[in-house]
Every structure is written in structure tokens, then in C-alpha cells.
Amino acid sequence: MPNNQTFDCLPLKSKDTYTMSFRIARFAITDDSYEMLVTNLDRSEFSTNDLKEIYHLRWGIETSFCTIVTVSLLRTDNNACSTANAE
């Protein structure tokens, strides 16, 4: 992390500091493909398999949002085309 990184949880120019711990977890997606995550979830509470499951659940949500946005954009573009053709 750069030494000039700012955090919105500390006032600007604050001399206060605190320790932040992160872990890097790597797990297999296929026989020859891996995913790496950086997390602050404690290893004693969340195993690598737990992280893999959480990531899998989150990925489903992310792809659903992508689908919603894409469909919304297509509808907007189609409406724009319809309006332009009607004039």
C-alpha cells in the first residue's frame, strides 16, 4: 500500500494510526486454474473453503447485476431508437 494512502475513516492530516491485517487466500477453480482473494476475514473463523463458497455466492449476485444493467441498457437504447424513428 502506498505510504500516502488516505482512508475516509480517519480525518485528513490525522496522526492517528491503526493496524490493518489482511490475508491472501488461493483456491482451485479447475485443475489448472486458481483464484486469489485478499480479505480481512479471520482465518480461524473462515477457512479457505468458506471463502470459496462466499466468493461463489457473491459471483452469482455480481453476474445477476450485470444482466440487469445490460437488459436495462438495451431497453433504453431500443426506446431511444423507437423515439428517433417516430419523428
C-alpha positions as CSV (number, residue, x, y, z in Angstrom):
1,M,0.0,0.0,0.0
2,P,1.4,3.4,-0.8
3,N,2.6,5.4,2.2
4,N,0.3,8.3,1.1
5,Q,-2.9,6.2,1.1
6,T,-5.9,8.1,2.5
7,F,-8.8,6.5,4.4
8,D,-12.2,8.1,4.8
9,C,-12.4,6.7,8.3
10,L,-9.5,9.0,9.5
11,P,-9.6,12.8,9.4
12,L,-7.4,14.3,6.8
13,K,-3.9,15.0,8.2
14,S,-4.6,12.9,11.2
15,K,-1.6,11.4,13.0
16,D,-3.7,8.5,14.4
17,T,-2.9,5.1,13.1
18,Y,-4.1,1.6,13.4
19,T,-3.0,-1.8,12.3
20,M,-4.8,-3.5,9.4
21,S,-4.4,-7.2,8.8
22,F,-5.1,-8.9,5.5
23,R,-4.7,-12.4,4.3
24,I,-4.4,-13.8,0.8
25,A,-6.3,-17.0,0.1
26,R,-5.7,-19.1,-3.1
27,F,-8.0,-21.9,-4.2
28,A,-8.5,-24.0,-7.2
29,I,-11.3,-23.2,-9.6
30,T,-10.4,-26.1,-12.0
31,D,-7.5,-28.5,-12.2
32,D,-5.2,-25.8,-13.6
33,S,-7.0,-22.5,-12.7
34,Y,-6.8,-20.7,-9.4
35,E,-8.4,-17.7,-7.8
36,M,-6.7,-15.4,-5.3
37,L,-8.6,-13.3,-2.8
38,V,-7.4,-10.6,-0.4
39,T,-9.6,-10.5,2.7
40,N,-9.6,-9.3,6.3
41,L,-11.8,-12.2,7.4
42,D,-10.1,-14.1,10.1
43,R,-8.6,-17.5,9.2
44,S,-9.8,-19.0,12.5
45,E,-13.4,-18.1,11.6
46,F,-13.4,-18.6,7.8
47,S,-11.5,-21.4,6.1
48,T,-10.3,-21.2,2.5
49,N,-13.2,-23.4,1.6
50,D,-15.6,-21.0,3.3
51,L,-14.1,-18.1,1.3
52,K,-14.5,-20.1,-1.9
53,E,-18.2,-20.6,-1.1
54,I,-18.7,-17.0,-0.2
55,Y,-17.0,-15.9,-3.4
56,H,-19.1,-18.3,-5.4
57,L,-22.3,-16.8,-3.8
58,R,-21.2,-13.3,-4.4
59,W,-20.2,-14.0,-8.0
60,G,-23.8,-15.1,-8.7
61,I,-25.1,-11.8,-7.4
62,E,-22.5,-9.8,-9.5
63,T,-23.4,-11.6,-12.7
64,S,-27.1,-11.0,-11.9
65,F,-26.5,-7.3,-11.6
66,C,-24.6,-7.3,-14.8
67,T,-27.6,-9.0,-16.6
68,I,-30.0,-6.4,-15.1
69,V,-27.8,-3.5,-16.2
70,T,-27.3,-5.0,-19.7
71,V,-31.1,-5.6,-20.2
72,S,-31.9,-2.1,-18.9
73,L,-29.4,-0.5,-21.3
74,L,-30.8,-2.5,-24.2
75,R,-34.3,-1.3,-23.4
76,T,-33.1,2.3,-23.1
77,D,-31.3,2.0,-26.4
78,N,-34.3,0.5,-28.1
79,N,-36.6,3.2,-26.7
80,A,-34.2,5.8,-28.0
81,C,-34.2,4.2,-31.4
82,S,-38.0,4.0,-31.4
83,T,-38.3,7.7,-30.5
84,A,-35.9,8.7,-33.2
85,N,-37.7,6.6,-35.8
86,A,-41.1,8.0,-34.8
87,E,-40.1,11.6,-35.6
